[in-house]
């Protein structure tokens, strides 16, 4: 009998991570934009590997 795979601790099982990413404007200033991407720990599955 196999145990169920636990949720990924890095993204809390959501499979997605939201973080602020710097983006350079045309005038040279930098703004921070929210970026949502697949969790790099679980690959977006939401479950530990």
C-alpha positions in Angstrom: 0.0 0.0 0.0 1.5 3.3 -1.0 1.1 6.6 0.9 -0.5 9.5 -0.9 2.0 12.0 -2.2 2.1 15.1 0.1 1.4 18.5 -1.3 4.4 20.5 -2.3 5.6 22.6 0.6 7.0 25.4 -1.6 3.7 26.3 -3.3 1.4 24.8 -0.7 0.0 22.4 -3.3 -1.2 25.1 -5.7 1.4 24.3 -8.3 1.9 28.0 -9.0 4.1 30.6 -7.4 3.6 34.4 -7.6 6.5 36.7 -7.1 7.6 40.1 -8.0 9.8 40.4 -11.1 11.7 43.5 -12.1 10.8 45.0 -15.5 12.8 47.8 -17.1 10.7 50.6 -18.7 11.6 52.4 -21.9 12.9 55.4 -19.9 15.3 53.2 -18.0 13.4 53.0 -14.7 12.5 49.7 -13.2 9.1 48.7 -12.0 8.1 45.5 -10.2 5.4 43.3 -11.7 3.7 40.3 -10.3 4.6 37.1 -12.2 2.8 33.8 -11.7 4.6 30.7 -12.9 4.7 27.0 -12.3 6.4 26.1 -9.1 10.0 25.0 -9.9 10.1 22.6 -7.0 7.1 20.4 -8.0 7.0 21.4 -11.7 3.5 22.8 -11.4 1.9 19.5 -10.3 1.3 20.7 -6.7 2.7 17.4 -5.4 6.2 16.6 -4.1 8.3 14.6 -6.4 
